[in-house]
Amino acid sequence: MTDKFTLQFSLAEFNQLYDTSCKSFYSEQVNRFEIHDPFATHLPSWVDGNFFMYWTGSNDLQALVAEKILRAAGFKVVRLWDLNESGWCLLTDYKSVYFADD
């Protein structure tokens, strides 16, 4: 028996896992978020420059799958708990096709 499993997803499927997104404003509202990443105890202010935020809701599995899709595709991602929205928010350098070019 194995304790590891492989599932295949595409970035297009990531777009179905979030319901709200925007350019990062993390450094403006640091106290609003709890970091849930063992490798990131604090985040620098530069994450607002080229990073984006994606809210996946309060479902743990949905947030975990979305995070793993982005990591597998080579993007930086930190899972945050949004205290205002009571849900998961992914802070990442992935820019969805739904964002207009600046």
DSSP file (Angstrom, degrees, kcal/mol; ACC not computed):
  #  RESIDUE AA STRUCTURE BP1 BP2  ACC     N-H-->O    O-->H-N    N-H-->O    O-->H-N    TCO  KAPPA ALPHA  PHI   PSI    X-CA   Y-CA   Z-CA
    1    1 A M              0   0    0      0, 0.0     2,-0.3     0, 0.0     0, 0.0   0.000 360.0 360.0 360.0 145.5    0.0    0.0    0.0
    2    2 A T        -     0   0    0      1,-0.1     3,-0.0     2,-0.1     0, 0.0  -0.780 360.0-156.9-111.6 156.0    1.2    3.5   -0.8
    3    3 A D  S    S+     0   0    0     -2,-0.3     2,-0.4     2,-0.0    -1,-0.1   0.253  76.3  74.2-111.4  10.5    0.7    6.8    1.1
    4    4 A K        -     0   0    0      2,-0.0     2,-0.3     0, 0.0    -2,-0.1  -0.970  58.4-173.3-126.2 141.8    1.2    9.0   -2.0
    5    5 A F        -     0   0    0     -2,-0.4     2,-0.5     2,-0.0    -2,-0.0  -0.945  15.1-139.8-132.8 152.0   -1.1    9.6   -4.9
    6    6 A T        +     0   0    0     -2,-0.3     2,-0.3     2,-0.0    -2,-0.0  -0.957  20.0 175.3-117.3 126.4   -0.8   11.4   -8.2
    7    7 A L        -     0   0    0     -2,-0.5     2,-0.5     2,-0.0    -2,-0.0  -0.935  22.1-136.4-121.8 149.6   -3.6   13.5   -9.6
    8    8 A Q        +     0   0    0     -2,-0.3     2,-0.3     2,-0.0    61,-0.0  -0.931  29.2 161.8-114.4 130.2   -3.2   15.5  -12.8
    9    9 A F        -     0   0    0     -2,-0.5     2,-0.3    60,-0.1    -2,-0.0  -0.920  23.6-141.3-135.9 161.1   -4.5   19.1  -13.2
   10   10 A S    >>  -     0   0    0     -2,-0.3     4,-1.2     1,-0.1     3,-0.6  -0.785  31.7-108.4-117.1 166.2   -3.9   22.0  -15.5
   11   11 A L  H 3> S+     0   0    0     -2,-0.3     4,-1.4     1,-0.2     3,-0.1   0.835 119.6  62.8 -61.8 -30.8   -3.6   25.7  -14.9
   12   12 A A  H 34 S+     0   0    0      1,-0.2     4,-0.4     2,-0.2    -1,-0.2   0.870 101.5  51.1 -61.3 -35.0   -7.0   26.0  -16.7
   13   13 A E  H X4 S+     0   0    0     -3,-0.6     3,-1.1     1,-0.2     4,-0.4   0.806 100.0  63.3 -73.1 -28.3   -8.5   23.9  -13.9
   14   14 A F  H >X S+     0   0    0     -4,-1.2     3,-2.2     1,-0.2     4,-0.5   0.909  94.2  62.4 -57.7 -40.4   -6.9   26.2  -11.3
   15   15 A N  T 3< S+     0   0    0     -4,-1.4     3,-0.3     1,-0.3    -1,-0.2   0.713  99.2  54.9 -60.4 -20.5   -9.1   29.0  -12.7
   16   16 A Q  T <4 S+     0   0    0     -3,-1.1    -1,-0.3    -4,-0.4    -2,-0.2   0.561  99.1  64.0 -85.9  -9.7  -12.2   26.9  -11.6
   17   17 A L  T <4 S+     0   0    0     -3,-2.2     2,-0.3    -4,-0.4    -2,-0.2   0.551  95.0  60.5 -95.6  -8.3  -11.0   26.7   -8.0
   18   18 A Y     <  -     0   0    0     -4,-0.5    38,-0.2    -3,-0.3     3,-0.1  -0.872  51.9-170.2-118.6 155.0  -11.1   30.4   -7.0
   19   19 A D  S    S+     0   0    0     36,-2.6     2,-0.3    -2,-0.3    37,-0.1   0.626  73.5  30.4-114.9 -18.8  -14.0   32.8   -6.9
   20   20 A T  E     +A   55   0A   0     35,-1.1    35,-2.9     2,-0.0     2,-0.3  -0.996  62.2 170.2-141.2 144.5  -12.3   36.2   -6.4
   21   21 A S  E     +A   54   0A   0     -2,-0.3     2,-0.3    33,-0.2    33,-0.2  -0.989   3.4 156.9-150.6 158.4   -8.9   37.6   -7.4
   22   22 A C  E     -A   53   0A   0     31,-1.8    31,-3.2    -2,-0.3     3,-0.1  -0.973  50.2 -70.5-166.5 169.3   -7.0   40.8   -7.4
   23   23 A K  E    S-A   52   0A   0     -2,-0.3    29,-0.3    29,-0.2    25,-0.1  -0.410  72.6 -84.3 -63.7 149.3   -3.5   42.3   -7.5
   24   24 A S        +     0   0    0     27,-2.5    -1,-0.1    23,-0.2    27,-0.1  -0.297  48.2 167.5 -63.7 136.0   -1.8   41.8   -4.1
   25   25 A F    >>  +     0   0    0     -3,-0.1     3,-1.2     4,-0.1     4,-0.9   0.007  37.4 126.4-127.1  22.2   -2.5   44.2   -1.3
   26   26 A Y  G >4  +     0   0    0      1,-0.3     3,-1.2     2,-0.2     6,-0.2   0.876  68.0  52.9 -51.6 -48.9   -0.9   42.0    1.3
   27   27 A S  G 34 S+     0   0    0      1,-0.3     3,-0.5    18,-0.2    -1,-0.3   0.747 105.9  55.9 -66.4 -21.7    1.5   44.6    2.7
   28   28 A E  G <4 S+     0   0    0     -3,-1.2    -1,-0.3     1,-0.2    -2,-0.2   0.731 122.0  25.7 -78.3 -22.7   -1.3   47.1    3.2
   29   29 A Q  S X< S+     0   0    0     -3,-1.2     3,-2.0    -4,-0.9     4,-0.4  -0.247  71.1 148.3-137.2  46.7   -3.3   44.7    5.4
   30   30 A V  G >  S+     0   0    0     -3,-0.5     3,-1.6     1,-0.3    -1,-0.1   0.855  72.8  57.7 -51.4 -42.0   -0.8   42.3    6.9
   31   31 A N  G 3  S+     0   0    0      1,-0.3    -1,-0.3    -3,-0.1    52,-0.0   0.617  93.9  68.3 -69.9 -11.0   -2.9   41.9   10.1
   32   32 A R  G <  S+     0   0    0     -3,-2.0    51,-2.7    -6,-0.2    52,-0.4   0.703  97.8  60.4 -76.5 -20.5   -5.8   40.7    8.1
   33   33 A F  E <   -B   82   0A   0     -3,-1.6     2,-0.5    -4,-0.4    49,-0.2  -0.863  62.6-152.7-120.2 143.5   -4.0   37.4    7.1
   34   34 A E  E     -B   81   0A   0     47,-2.1    47,-2.8    -2,-0.4     2,-0.5  -0.949  27.3-129.0-105.8 131.0   -2.6   34.4    8.9
   35   35 A I  E     -B   80   0A   0     -2,-0.5     2,-0.3    45,-0.2    45,-0.2  -0.682  21.1-173.0 -82.3 127.1    0.3   32.7    7.0
   36   36 A H        +     0   0    0     43,-2.9    43,-0.3    -2,-0.5     5,-0.1  -0.570  49.2 103.0-118.4  65.8   -0.2   28.9    6.7
   37   37 A D    >   -     0   0    0      3,-0.4     3,-1.4    -2,-0.3    -2,-0.1  -0.935  60.7-148.2-147.8 118.7    3.1   27.9    5.2
   38   38 A P  T 3  S+     0   0    0      0, 0.0     3,-0.1     0, 0.0    -1,-0.1   0.699 100.8  50.0 -63.8 -17.3    5.8   26.3    7.2
   39   39 A F  T 3  S+     0   0    0      1,-0.2     2,-0.5     2,-0.0    39,-0.0   0.530 106.3  58.1 -97.7  -7.5    8.5   27.9    5.0
   40   40 A A    <   +     0   0    0     -3,-1.4    -3,-0.4     1,-0.1    -1,-0.2  -0.889  46.3 161.5-128.5 101.8    7.1   31.5    5.2
   41   41 A T  S    S+     0   0    0     -2,-0.5     2,-0.3     1,-0.3    -6,-0.2   0.725  79.6   6.3 -90.1 -23.5    6.8   33.0    8.7
   42   42 A H  S    S-     0   0    0      0, 0.0    -1,-0.3     0, 0.0     0, 0.0  -0.976  71.7-136.8-151.2 157.6    6.6   36.5    7.3
   43   43 A L        -     0   0    0     -2,-0.3     2,-0.0    -3,-0.1    -3,-0.0  -0.937  20.5-120.2-120.7 139.7    6.4   38.0    3.8
   44   44 A P    >   -     0   0    0      0, 0.0     3,-1.5     0, 0.0     4,-0.1  -0.333  27.0-113.5 -73.7 159.5    8.3   41.0    2.4
   45   45 A S  T >  S+     0   0    0      1,-0.3     3,-1.8     2,-0.1     4,-0.3   0.725 106.0  79.5 -66.2 -21.4    6.5   44.0    1.1
   46   46 A W  T >> S+     0   0    0      1,-0.3     3,-1.3     2,-0.2     4,-0.7   0.645  70.0  83.8 -64.2 -11.9    7.7   43.3   -2.4
   47   47 A V  H <> S+     0   0    0     -3,-1.5     4,-0.7     1,-0.3    -1,-0.3   0.739  81.8  63.2 -64.0 -18.8    5.1   40.6   -2.8
   48   48 A D  H <4 S+     0   0    0     -3,-1.8    -1,-0.3     1,-0.2   -24,-0.2   0.785  90.0  69.1 -75.0 -24.7    2.6   43.3   -3.8
   49   49 A G  H <4 S-     0   0    0     -3,-1.3    -2,-0.2    -4,-0.3    -1,-0.2   0.952 123.1  -0.4 -59.8 -57.7    4.6   44.3   -6.9
   50   50 A N  H  < S+     0   0    0     -4,-0.7     2,-0.3   -27,-0.1    -1,-0.2   0.068 108.8 103.7-124.3  22.9    4.0   41.3   -9.2
   51   51 A F     <  -     0   0    0     -4,-0.7   -27,-2.5    -5,-0.2     2,-0.3  -0.717  49.0-156.7-108.6 160.2    1.9   39.1   -7.0
   52   52 A F  E     -AC  23  92A   0     40,-3.2    40,-2.5   -29,-0.3     2,-0.4  -0.897  10.3-134.4-131.9 158.4   -1.8   38.3   -7.1
   53   53 A M  E     -AC  22  91A   0    -31,-3.2   -31,-1.8    -2,-0.3     2,-0.4  -0.956  16.3-172.5-120.1 134.6   -4.3   37.0   -4.6
   54   54 A Y  E     -AC  21  90A   0     36,-2.0    36,-3.2    -2,-0.4     2,-0.5  -0.989  12.1-150.0-128.8 123.1   -6.9   34.3   -5.2
   55   55 A W  E     +AC  20  89A   0    -35,-2.9   -36,-2.6    -2,-0.4   -35,-1.1  -0.818  15.9 176.9 -96.1 128.1   -9.7   33.4   -2.8
   56   56 A T  E     -     0   0A   0     32,-1.9     3,-0.4    -2,-0.5     2,-0.2   0.385  42.9-115.9-109.3   1.0  -10.8   29.8   -2.8
   57   57 A G  E     - C   0  88A   0     31,-0.8    31,-3.4     1,-0.2    -1,-0.4  -0.494  46.7 -56.4  93.6-167.4  -13.3   29.8    0.0
   58   58 A S  S    S+     0   0    0     29,-0.3     2,-0.5    -2,-0.2    -1,-0.2   0.476  93.7 114.5 -94.7  -2.9  -13.2   28.0    3.3
   59   59 A N     >  -     0   0    0     -3,-0.4     4,-1.9     1,-0.2     5,-0.2  -0.585  54.1-155.6 -74.5 117.4  -12.9   24.5    1.9
   60   60 A D  H  > S+     0   0    0     -2,-0.5     4,-2.5     1,-0.2     5,-0.2   0.892  91.0  51.0 -59.8 -43.3   -9.4   23.1    3.0
   61   61 A L  H  > S+     0   0    0      1,-0.2     4,-2.7     2,-0.2     5,-0.2   0.902 108.1  51.7 -65.5 -41.4   -9.2   20.6    0.1
   62   62 A Q  H  > S+     0   0    0      1,-0.2     4,-2.2     2,-0.2    -1,-0.2   0.921 112.7  45.7 -61.1 -44.3  -10.0   23.2   -2.6
   63   63 A A  H  X S+     0   0    0     -4,-1.9     4,-2.5     2,-0.2    -2,-0.2   0.907 113.3  49.8 -65.1 -42.5   -7.3   25.5   -1.2
   64   64 A L  H  X S+     0   0    0     -4,-2.5     4,-2.4     2,-0.2    -2,-0.2   0.916 112.0  46.8 -64.4 -44.4   -4.8   22.7   -1.0
   65   65 A V  H  X S+     0   0    0     -4,-2.7     4,-2.2     2,-0.2    -1,-0.2   0.921 112.8  49.7 -64.5 -43.7   -5.4   21.5   -4.5
   66   66 A A  H  X S+     0   0    0     -4,-2.2     4,-1.9    -5,-0.2    -2,-0.2   0.917 111.9  49.0 -61.0 -43.2   -5.2   25.0   -5.9
   67   67 A E  H  X S+     0   0    0     -4,-2.5     4,-2.4     1,-0.2    -2,-0.2   0.918 111.1  49.1 -61.5 -44.7   -1.9   25.6   -4.1
   68   68 A K  H  X S+     0   0    0     -4,-2.4     4,-2.5     1,-0.2    -1,-0.2   0.843 107.1  55.6 -68.1 -33.3   -0.5   22.3   -5.4
   69   69 A I  H  X S+     0   0    0     -4,-2.2     4,-1.5     2,-0.2    -1,-0.2   0.947 111.2  44.4 -61.3 -47.7   -1.5   23.1   -9.0
   70   70 A L  H  <>S+     0   0    0     -4,-1.9     5,-2.5     1,-0.2     4,-0.3   0.917 114.2  48.5 -65.1 -43.2    0.4   26.4   -8.8
   71   71 A R  H ><5S+     0   0    0     -4,-2.4     3,-1.6     1,-0.2    -1,-0.2   0.918 109.9  52.1 -62.6 -43.0    3.5   24.9   -7.1
   72   72 A A  H 3<5S+     0   0    0     -4,-2.5    -1,-0.2     1,-0.3    -2,-0.2   0.806 106.5  54.5 -64.1 -28.8    3.6   22.0   -9.6
   73   73 A A  T 3<5S-     0   0    0     -4,-1.5    -1,-0.3    -5,-0.2    -2,-0.2   0.462 124.9-104.2 -84.2  -1.3    3.5   24.6  -12.5
   74   74 A G  T < 5S+     0   0    0     -3,-1.6     2,-0.2     1,-0.3    -3,-0.2   0.593  73.9 137.2  94.2  11.9    6.6   26.3  -10.9
   75   75 A F      < -     0   0    0     -5,-2.5     2,-0.3    -6,-0.2    -1,-0.3  -0.598  56.9-115.3 -91.3 153.4    4.9   29.4   -9.3
   76   76 A K        +     0   0    0     -2,-0.2    17,-1.4     2,-0.0    18,-0.4  -0.675  44.1 171.6 -79.2 138.7    5.6   30.8   -5.9
   77   77 A V  E     - D   0  92A   0     -2,-0.3     2,-0.4    15,-0.2    15,-0.2  -0.981  22.3-170.5-154.0 139.3    2.6   30.5   -3.6
   78   78 A V  E     - D   0  91A   0     13,-2.3    13,-2.7    -2,-0.3     2,-0.5  -0.999  22.9-134.4-128.6 131.2    1.8   31.0    0.0
   79   79 A R  E     - D   0  90A   0     -2,-0.4   -43,-2.9   -43,-0.3     2,-0.3  -0.748  27.6-174.1 -87.9 126.7   -1.5   30.0    1.5
   80   80 A L  E     -BD  35  89A   0      9,-3.3     9,-2.8    -2,-0.5     2,-0.6  -0.899  23.6-135.5-119.2 147.5   -3.1   32.6    3.7
   81   81 A W  E     -BD  34  88A   0    -47,-2.8   -47,-2.1    -2,-0.3     2,-0.8  -0.926  21.7-143.2 -99.6 121.7   -6.2   32.5    6.0
   82   82 A D  E  >> -BD  33  87A   0      5,-3.3     4,-1.6    -2,-0.6     5,-1.2  -0.759  10.1-165.3 -88.8 110.0   -8.2   35.7    5.4
   83   83 A L  T  45S+     0   0    0    -51,-2.7    -1,-0.2    -2,-0.8   -50,-0.1   0.779  87.4  51.8 -67.6 -27.5   -9.6   36.7    8.8
   84   84 A N  T  45S+     0   0    0    -52,-0.4    -1,-0.2     1,-0.2   -51,-0.1   0.871 121.0  30.7 -75.5 -37.6  -12.1   39.2    7.2
   85   85 A E  T  45S-     0   0    0      2,-0.2    -2,-0.2   -28,-0.0    -1,-0.2   0.521  97.8-132.3 -98.8  -7.8  -13.5   36.7    4.7
   86   86 A S  T  <5S+     0   0    0     -4,-1.6     2,-0.3     1,-0.2    -3,-0.2   0.950  72.3  94.4  51.0  53.5  -13.1   33.5    6.8
   87   87 A G  E   <S- D   0  82A   0     -5,-1.2    -5,-3.3   -29,-0.1   -29,-0.3  -0.971  80.0 -77.8-161.2 173.1  -11.5   31.7    3.9
   88   88 A W  E     -CD  57  81A   0    -31,-3.4   -32,-1.9    -2,-0.3   -31,-0.8  -0.550  35.1-171.7 -83.2 142.8   -8.3   30.7    2.1
   89   89 A C  E     -CD  55  80A   0     -9,-2.8    -9,-3.3   -34,-0.2     2,-0.6  -0.999  12.5-147.7-133.7 129.6   -6.4   33.1    0.0
   90   90 A L  E     -CD  54  79A   0    -36,-3.2   -36,-2.0    -2,-0.4     2,-0.6  -0.884   6.1-158.8-101.1 124.4   -3.4   32.2   -2.2
   91   91 A L  E     +CD  53  78A   0    -13,-2.7   -13,-2.3    -2,-0.6     2,-0.3  -0.909  33.8 148.2-101.0 119.7   -0.7   34.8   -2.6
   92   92 A T  E     -CD  52  77A   0    -40,-2.5   -40,-3.2    -2,-0.6   -15,-0.2  -0.952  61.0-123.6-151.7 161.9    1.2   33.9   -5.8
   93   93 A D  S    S+     0   0    0    -17,-1.4     2,-0.4    -2,-0.3   -16,-0.1   0.370  76.8 114.9 -89.9   3.7    3.2   35.2   -8.7
   94   94 A Y        -     0   0    0    -18,-0.4     2,-0.6   -42,-0.2    -2,-0.2  -0.617  54.6-156.2 -73.6 128.4    0.8   33.4  -11.1
   95   95 A K        -     0   0    0     -2,-0.4    -2,-0.1   -44,-0.1   -72,-0.0  -0.928  13.7-136.3-109.9 111.7   -1.1   35.9  -13.2
   96   96 A S    >   -     0   0    0     -2,-0.6     3,-1.7     1,-0.1   -75,-0.0  -0.210  19.7-116.7 -62.1 153.6   -4.4   34.5  -14.5
   97   97 A V  T 3  S+     0   0    0      1,-0.3    -1,-0.1     3,-0.0    -2,-0.0   0.648 111.6  72.3 -64.2 -14.2   -5.5   35.0  -18.1
   98   98 A Y  T 3  S+     0   0    0      2,-0.1     2,-0.5     0, 0.0    -1,-0.3   0.581  78.0  89.9 -80.8  -9.4   -8.4   37.0  -16.6
   99   99 A F  S <  S-     0   0    0     -3,-1.7     2,-0.1   -77,-0.0     3,-0.1  -0.757  80.8-127.1 -87.0 130.1   -6.1   39.9  -15.6
  100  100 A A        -     0   0    0     -2,-0.5     2,-0.2     1,-0.1    -2,-0.1  -0.454  31.7 -99.8 -71.2 147.8   -5.7   42.5  -18.2
  101  101 A D              0   0    0      1,-0.1    -1,-0.1    -2,-0.1     0, 0.0  -0.465 360.0 360.0 -67.8 138.9   -2.2   43.4  -19.2
  102  102 A D              0   0    0     -2,-0.2    -1,-0.1    -3,-0.1    -2,-0.0   0.465 360.0 360.0 -78.0 360.0   -1.0   46.6  -17.5
